[in-house]
Amino acid sequence: MLFFDPILSEDSSISCASCHKPEFAFADTLPFSKGVHGRLGARNAPSVMNMASRTAFFWDGRAGTLAEQALFPIADANEMNLPVTEAVKRLNNSSKYKQLFVKVFKQNPSAKNLGVALAAFQETLETSNTPNDRWLNDEPAGLTAQQERGRDIFRVKAKCFECHFSPDFTIDDFRNIGLFNGTTLNDSGRYKVTKDPADIGKMKVPGLRNVAMTAPYMHDGRFKTLREVIDYYDNPHTLVPDALNRDSVLLQPLGLTEQEKQDLEAFLHSLTDDRFIKRSSN
């Protein structure tokens, strides 16, 4: 209820679901989401699906738990712009929510149980019914021949597997993929949290489940399609020749052929859960 209720925003116009749309795997379709008064967020809103096993949240990893993460957008001036203390006060002034919190937590609404409630919902947003999952389990309706070729490219030549592995296709770490040059591209990412020069330009490696549903891509939403992402990774130097601190995995061009790029994109589509495939076909 809280995830979809605008009660947690300053002017009661924005809910969590305003920027994390269920039909797009709980991501947004804009490079930067619109918060209260039309203000734009500082980074692209990622999907909040398949987060139950994550160890860091936000592109810069400033939250260590889902419950902690859930409170940041409420207080953020560009998002919901409501002090958490005021949000808690609103919930306590609502007979409906006060009754529900007492029923569930045996206590009135507080900052702690507000975060826990929102996190509990997000922990239900796990997906595992994809063509790739079926292929791994030797079940029918798995990968096509093209997607199998793409999987091999993903694991070896394209080097995607260096950062995107585990059941959710993320290493739960931070990498600099070359989208920082200190001038035109100046979001220093993880460095803003750690103040460690080695972290300049690093962003959290996102999971890739349902990635075909979550365009646009990257922390600044600069790429509109998966093909644009693939073209970038094939040779990051072409787009950002003056990148600083780019990860060593990306120092040399991949040299992907046109067919290999198409096969790789087909594999990425195989990571889409059935609920979205069925919806897109209706």
Residue pairs with C-beta under 8 A, 6 or more apart in sequence:
1 97
1 100
2 8
2 16
2 97
2 114
2 117
2 118
2 121
3 15
3 16
3 17
3 20
3 118
3 121
3 122
4 15
4 16
4 17
5 15
6 12
6 13
6 14
6 15
6 18
7 87
7 90
7 91
7 94
7 97
8 15
8 16
8 74
8 80
8 82
8 87
8 90
9 15
9 35
9 36
9 74
9 79
9 80
9 81
9 82
10 36
10 80
10 81
10 82
11 36
11 37
13 36
14 35
14 36
14 79
14 80
16 73
16 118
17 26
18 33
18 34
19 28
19 33
19 34
19 35
19 41
19 45
19 73
19 79
20 26
20 27
20 28
20 45
20 47
20 48
21 27
21 28
21 29
23 276
23 279
24 47
24 213
24 214
25 47
25 49
25 209
25 210
25 213
25 214
25 273
25 276
26 47
26 48
26 49
26 125
27 45
27 46
27 47
27 48
27 213
27 214
28 44
28 45
29 215
29 216
30 45
30 216
30 221
31 44
31 216
31 220
31 221
31 222
32 40
32 41
32 42
32 43
32 44
32 220
32 221
33 40
33 41
33 44
33 45
33 79
34 40
34 41
35 41
35 76
35 78
35 79
35 80
35 81
36 79
36 80
36 81
37 81
39 77
39 78
39 79
39 81
40 78
41 76
41 78
41 79
42 78
42 187
43 58
43 59
43 187
43 219
43 220
44 59
44 216
44 217
44 218
44 219
44 220
44 221
46 59
46 206
46 214
47 206
47 207
47 210
47 213
47 214
48 122
48 125
49 125
49 126
49 127
49 209
49 210
50 125
50 126
50 127
50 168
50 207
50 209
50 210
51 57
51 66
51 122
51 123
51 125
52 66
52 122
52 123
52 126
53 167
53 168
54 66
54 168
54 170
54 172
54 207
55 64
55 172
56 63
56 64
56 172
56 174
56 204
57 63
57 64
57 65
57 66
57 68
57 69
57 204
58 69
58 72
58 204
59 189
59 203
59 204
59 219
60 189
60 190
60 192
60 193
60 203
60 204
61 174
61 190
61 193
61 204
62 72
62 192
62 193
63 69
63 72
65 119
66 115
66 118
66 119
66 122
66 123
67 112
67 115
67 116
67 118
67 119
68 115
69 119
70 114
70 115
70 118
70 119
70 122
71 84
71 111
71 114
71 115
73 79
73 80
74 80
74 82
74 84
74 87
75 81
75 82
75 83
75 84
84 111
84 114
85 111
87 114
88 109
88 110
88 111
88 114
91 97
91 98
91 101
91 109
91 114
92 98
92 108
92 109
97 109
98 108
98 109
101 107
101 108
101 109
101 113
101 117
102 108
104 113
104 117
105 113
105 116
105 117
107 113
127 209
127 210
127 273
127 275
128 167
128 273
129 273
129 274
129 275
130 209
130 270
130 271
130 272
130 273
130 274
131 141
131 142
131 143
131 144
131 147
131 270
131 272
132 142
132 143
132 147
132 151
132 267
132 270
132 271
134 140
134 141
134 142
135 142
135 143
135 147
135 148
135 270
136 142
143 151
143 267
143 270
144 266
144 270
146 262
146 263
146 266
147 263
147 266
147 267
147 269
147 270
148 267
149 260
149 263
149 267
150 263
150 264
150 265
150 266
150 267
150 268
150 270
151 267
151 270
153 256
153 260
153 263
153 264
153 267
154 160
154 161
154 164
154 264
154 267
154 268
155 161
157 254
157 255
157 256
157 260
158 230
158 233
158 254
158 256
158 260
158 264
159 249
159 250
159 254
160 233
160 264
162 249
163 170
163 171
163 173
163 175
163 205
163 249
164 170
164 171
164 205
164 207
164 208
165 171
166 172
168 207
168 208
168 209
169 207
169 208
169 209
169 271
170 205
170 206
170 207
170 208
171 205
172 204
172 205
173 204
173 205
174 189
174 190
174 199
174 202
174 203
174 204
174 205
175 202
175 203
175 205
175 247
175 249
176 189
176 200
176 201
176 202
176 203
176 243
176 244
176 245
176 246
176 247
177 203
177 218
177 233
177 236
177 246
177 247
177 250
178 201
178 236
178 237
178 239
178 240
178 243
178 246
178 247
178 250
179 185
179 187
179 201
179 203
179 218
179 219
179 220
179 222
179 240
179 243
180 186
180 187
180 188
180 189
180 200
180 201
180 243
180 244
180 245
181 240
181 242
181 243
181 244
182 244
183 242
185 220
185 240
185 243
187 201
187 219
187 220
188 199
188 200
188 201
189 199
189 200
189 201
189 202
189 203
189 219
190 196
190 199
190 202
190 203
190 204
191 197
191 199
191 200
191 201
191 202
193 199
198 245
200 244
200 245
201 243
201 244
201 245
201 246
202 245
203 219
208 268
208 271
209 271
209 273
210 271
210 272
210 273
210 276
211 217
211 226
211 268
211 271
211 272
212 226
212 268
212 269
212 271
212 272
213 272
213 276
215 223
215 224
215 225
215 226
216 222
216 223
216 224
217 223
217 224
217 226
217 228
217 229
218 229
223 229
223 232
226 265
226 268
226 269
227 261
227 265
230 256
230 261
230 264
230 265
231 261
232 239
233 250
233 254
234 253
234 254
234 255
234 256
234 261
235 253
235 254
236 243
236 246
236 250
237 243
237 253
256 264
